[in-house]
Amino acid sequence: MTPKTMRSQLAGLAKLGRGRVRRRLRMQPGLTCLWALEGCSKLGFRRWVELDLEYIDHWSVTLDWKILLKTIPVVLLGRGAS
């Protein structure tokens, strides 16, 4: 990650508000995530955070399994990354 990218992400965090950022940062990181399924290189930072918050709000073991199973073809076919 370049310093310029880090600066733009920090600026994006500041715009989102403290409550949303704190909620996002309190969650333990996992193996995969919703934004990886949508193509993390194609998403803006705001959308990335929105997907993280959506995951936090709707977390369940079932959701984790769904994300994990959907990740397999994304990785094998090379979709979503550039």
Backbone as ProteinMPNN parsed JSONL, in Angstrom:
{"seq_chain_A": "MTPKTMRSQLAGLAKLGRGRVRRRLRMQPGLTCLWALEGCSKLGFRRWVELDLEYIDHWSVTLDWKILLKTIPVVLLGRGAS", "coords_chain_A": {"N_chain_A": [[0.858, -1.174, 0.0], [0.631, 2.144, -0.902], [1.859, 5.321, 0.355], [0.2, 7.404, -0.572], [-2.217, 6.078, -1.136], [-2.858, 5.224, 1.427], [-3.245, 7.694, 2.687], [-5.523, 8.636, 1.334], [-7.387, 6.72, 2.12], [-7.455, 7.136, 4.88], [-8.506, 9.702, 4.921], [-10.988, 9.099, 3.869], [-12.01, 7.526, 5.95], [-12.28, 9.462, 7.954], [-14.385, 10.96, 6.961], [-16.516, 9.226, 7.204], [-17.383, 9.078, 9.816], [-17.127, 8.727, 13.368], [-18.533, 6.67, 14.838], [-19.276, 4.674, 12.965], [-16.78, 3.93, 12.001], [-15.52, 2.979, 14.313], [-17.165, 0.756, 14.901], [-16.58, -0.857, 12.717], [-13.816, -1.324, 13.045], [-13.725, -2.725, 15.408], [-14.41, -5.33, 14.889], [-13.168, -8.62, 14.448], [-10.765, -9.511, 11.988], [-11.455, -11.601, 9.148], [-11.223, -14.626, 7.122], [-12.099, -14.104, 4.547], [-14.226, -11.784, 2.757], [-17.158, -9.713, 2.135], [-16.599, -7.646, 0.304], [-14.489, -8.64, -1.148], [-15.693, -10.448, -2.786], [-17.041, -8.83, -4.531], [-15.069, -7.685, -5.961], [-12.501, -6.253, -4.943], [-10.59, -4.481, -5.969], [-12.029, -2.952, -7.676], [-13.752, -1.449, -6.238], [-14.75, 1.524, -4.522], [-13.439, 3.167, -1.599], [-15.413, 3.92, 0.249], [-17.588, 2.205, -0.407], [-16.422, -0.211, 0.207], [-16.172, -0.023, 3.013], [-18.91, 0.164, 3.621], [-19.783, -2.414, 2.89], [-18.347, -3.918, 4.749], [-19.606, -3.04, 7.104], [-22.191, -3.929, 6.598], [-21.769, -6.666, 6.711], [-21.057, -6.918, 9.431], [-23.446, -6.112, 10.655], [-25.165, -8.155, 9.874], [-24.062, -10.546, 10.653], [-23.53, -14.051, 10.824], [-23.032, -17.563, 11.341], [-23.905, -18.958, 9.161], [-23.864, -16.969, 7.157], [-21.082, -16.577, 7.031], [-20.283, -19.076, 5.985], [-21.588, -18.969, 3.481], [-20.231, -16.831, 2.267], [-17.634, -17.863, 2.242], [-17.964, -20.111, 0.55], [-18.725, -18.82, -1.819], [-16.403, -17.504, -2.359], [-14.572, -19.338, -3.33], [-14.943, -19.97, -6.225], [-14.361, -17.389, -7.154], [-11.682, -17.021, -6.497], [-10.485, -19.223, -7.838], [-11.145, -18.729, -10.514], [-10.065, -16.283, -10.879], [-11.463, -13.899, -10.761], [-12.425, -10.578, -9.867], [-10.022, -9.596, -8.872], [-7.301, -7.508, -9.775]], "CA_chain_A": [[0.0, 0.0, 0.0], [1.451, 3.344, -1.009], [1.44, 6.394, 1.278], [-0.925, 8.149, -1.153], [-3.417, 5.268, -0.917], [-3.16, 5.261, 2.864], [-3.798, 9.02, 2.986], [-6.89, 8.746, 0.82], [-8.238, 5.877, 2.953], [-7.634, 7.821, 6.164], [-9.444, 10.801, 4.671], [-12.294, 8.456, 3.729], [-12.46, 7.143, 7.286], [-12.688, 10.665, 8.669], [-15.687, 11.384, 6.443], [-17.553, 8.258, 7.554], [-17.88, 9.3, 11.168], [-16.483, 7.901, 14.385], [-19.303, 5.49, 15.224], [-19.178, 3.64, 11.925], [-15.389, 3.469, 11.947], [-15.282, 2.16, 15.513], [-17.862, -0.527, 14.711], [-15.831, -1.626, 11.721], [-12.506, -1.712, 13.557], [-13.887, -3.651, 16.543], [-14.628, -6.692, 14.39], [-11.967, -9.387, 14.115], [-10.685, -9.806, 10.551], [-11.73, -12.989, 8.809], [-10.499, -15.19, 5.984], [-12.554, -13.44, 3.334], [-15.209, -10.75, 3.083], [-18.106, -9.397, 1.067], [-16.028, -6.8, -0.736], [-13.618, -9.451, -2.003], [-16.565, -11.072, -3.781], [-17.437, -7.809, -5.516], [-13.877, -7.197, -6.654], [-11.994, -5.173, -4.091], [-9.843, -3.487, -6.738], [-12.989, -2.148, -8.433], [-14.618, -0.726, -5.307], [-14.259, 2.682, -3.803], [-13.245, 2.908, -0.172], [-16.7, 4.048, 0.942], [-18.344, 0.969, -0.636], [-15.691, -1.219, 0.953], [-16.586, 0.12, 4.409], [-20.334, -0.176, 3.691], [-19.888, -3.876, 2.87], [-17.888, -4.391, 6.06], [-20.663, -2.765, 8.088], [-23.296, -4.836, 6.282], [-21.369, -7.964, 7.257], [-21.141, -6.821, 10.89], [-24.86, -6.031, 11.041], [-25.897, -9.379, 9.548], [-23.167, -11.669, 10.872], [-23.982, -15.355, 11.3], [-22.196, -18.652, 10.839], [-24.418, -19.245, 7.814], [-23.311, -15.959, 6.256], [-19.668, -16.897, 6.847], [-20.197, -20.213, 5.063], [-21.974, -18.499, 2.145], [-19.126, -16.018, 1.744], [-16.523, -18.772, 1.977], [-18.275, -20.909, -0.639], [-18.714, -17.934, -2.989], [-15.027, -17.073, -2.586], [-13.822, -20.38, -4.042], [-14.864, -19.723, -7.679], [-13.732, -16.091, -7.408], [-10.234, -17.248, -6.445], [-10.076, -20.17, -8.882], [-11.309, -18.119, -11.845], [-9.33, -15.017, -10.927], [-12.359, -12.745, -10.881], [-12.43, -9.637, -8.755], [-8.708, -9.03, -8.598], [-6.587, -7.037, -10.974]], "C_chain_A": [[0.901, 1.233, 0.0], [0.982, 4.397, -0.011], [0.256, 7.189, 0.754], [-2.238, 7.399, -0.935], [-3.833, 5.322, 0.54], [-3.775, 6.603, 3.239], [-5.24, 9.135, 2.536], [-7.845, 7.882, 1.645], [-8.475, 6.518, 4.314], [-8.596, 8.995, 6.018], [-10.857, 10.247, 4.537], [-12.857, 8.034, 5.075], [-12.971, 8.347, 8.059], [-14.071, 11.116, 8.235], [-16.827, 10.461, 6.884], [-18.132, 8.469, 8.947], [-17.306, 8.282, 12.147], [-17.218, 6.617, 14.711], [-19.172, 4.353, 14.23], [-17.772, 3.062, 11.869], [-15.083, 2.57, 13.137], [-15.933, 0.795, 15.385], [-17.078, -1.427, 13.767], [-14.521, -2.147, 12.294], [-12.582, -2.659, 14.753], [-14.008, -5.105, 16.111], [-13.292, -7.355, 14.066], [-11.925, -9.634, 12.603], [-10.882, -11.291, 10.292], [-10.891, -13.457, 7.623], [-10.841, -14.493, 4.68], [-13.66, -12.458, 3.732], [-16.125, -10.493, 1.89], [-17.463, -8.582, -0.044], [-15.063, -7.561, -1.635], [-14.438, -10.128, -3.105], [-16.967, -10.098, -4.877], [-16.255, -7.278, -6.311], [-13.308, -5.992, -5.951], [-11.23, -4.113, -4.877], [-10.766, -2.564, -7.531], [-13.832, -1.245, -7.544], [-13.941, 0.514, -4.761], [-14.187, 2.372, -2.315], [-14.564, 2.967, 0.597], [-17.529, 2.774, 0.794], [-17.727, -0.191, 0.142], [-16.133, -1.207, 2.425], [-18.058, -0.247, 4.571], [-20.532, -1.693, 3.71], [-19.399, -4.487, 4.181], [-18.969, -4.202, 7.118], [-21.885, -3.651, 7.853], [-23.007, -6.226, 6.853], [-21.526, -7.971, 8.78], [-22.592, -6.847, 11.348], [-25.612, -7.342, 10.838], [-25.087, -10.646, 9.809], [-23.911, -12.905, 11.372], [-23.013, -16.4, 10.759], [-22.614, -19.001, 9.412], [-23.865, -18.245, 6.802], [-21.828, -16.217, 6.005], [-19.482, -18.041, 5.857], [-20.546, -19.803, 3.636], [-20.834, -17.712, 1.498], [-17.952, -16.924, 1.367], [-16.758, -19.588, 0.707], [-18.268, -20.066, -1.919], [-17.3, -17.472, -3.332], [-14.258, -18.069, -3.444], [-13.787, -20.142, -5.558], [-14.204, -18.385, -8.015], [-12.212, -16.257, -7.44], [-9.784, -18.145, -7.603], [-10.145, -19.57, -10.275], [-10.614, -16.767, -11.977], [-10.202, -13.79, -11.12], [-12.183, -11.844, -9.676], [-11.091, -9.015, -8.434], [-8.09, -8.542, -9.901], [-5.206, -6.586, -10.61]], "O_chain_A": [[1.821, 1.341, 0.811], [-0.17, 4.369, 0.422], [-0.603, 7.606, 1.531], [-3.252, 8.005, -0.59], [-5.016, 5.449, 0.853], [-4.723, 6.652, 4.022], [-6.085, 9.665, 3.259], [-8.995, 8.267, 1.852], [-9.583, 6.449, 4.845], [-9.41, 9.247, 6.907], [-11.813, 10.848, 5.028], [-14.056, 8.17, 5.315], [-13.989, 8.257, 8.745], [-14.849, 11.604, 9.055], [-17.982, 10.884, 6.928], [-19.266, 8.069, 9.214], [-17.04, 7.133, 11.795], [-16.587, 5.57, 14.849], [-18.979, 3.2, 14.617], [-17.593, 1.854, 11.71], [-14.458, 1.52, 12.984], [-15.321, -0.218, 15.723], [-16.941, -2.626, 14.01], [-14.155, -3.296, 12.05], [-11.599, -3.327, 15.074], [-13.732, -6.011, 16.897], [-12.401, -6.735, 13.486], [-12.957, -9.936, 12.004], [-10.521, -12.132, 11.116], [-9.97, -12.768, 7.183], [-9.984, -14.312, 3.815], [-13.985, -12.327, 4.912], [-15.893, -10.989, 0.788], [-17.755, -8.806, -1.218], [-14.842, -7.159, -2.777], [-13.945, -10.354, -4.21], [-17.205, -10.497, -6.016], [-16.438, -6.496, -7.244], [-13.594, -4.851, -6.312], [-11.227, -2.947, -4.481], [-10.335, -1.512, -8.004], [-14.547, -0.375, -8.04], [-12.727, 0.548, -4.563], [-14.807, 1.421, -1.839], [-14.801, 2.155, 1.492], [-18.115, 2.308, 1.771], [-18.439, -1.047, 0.668], [-16.429, -2.253, 3.002], [-18.425, -0.898, 5.549], [-21.361, -2.198, 4.467], [-19.972, -5.462, 4.667], [-19.217, -5.093, 7.929], [-22.539, -4.074, 8.806], [-23.893, -6.877, 7.407], [-22.066, -8.92, 9.348], [-22.929, -7.527, 12.318], [-26.584, -7.617, 11.542], [-25.389, -11.702, 9.253], [-24.797, -12.818, 12.222], [-22.263, -16.133, 9.82], [-21.773, -19.303, 8.565], [-23.446, -18.632, 5.711], [-21.367, -16.087, 4.871], [-18.615, -17.975, 4.986], [-19.889, -20.231, 2.687], [-20.517, -17.91, 0.325], [-17.353, -16.766, 0.304], [-15.854, -19.738, -0.115], [-17.855, -20.542, -2.977], [-17.03, -17.089, -4.47], [-13.378, -17.674, -4.209], [-12.7, -20.114, -6.135], [-13.555, -18.262, -9.054], [-11.539, -15.699, -8.306], [-8.796, -17.84, -8.271], [-9.303, -19.864, -11.124], [-10.581, -16.18, -13.058], [-9.73, -12.756, -11.592], [-11.832, -12.305, -8.59], [-11.046, -7.98, -7.77], [-8.329, -9.095, -10.974], [-4.448, -6.155, -11.478]]}, "name": "protein", "num_of_chains": 1, "seq": "MTPKTMRSQLAGLAKLGRGRVRRRLRMQPGLTCLWALEGCSKLGFRRWVELDLEYIDHWSVTLDWKILLKTIPVVLLGRGAS"}
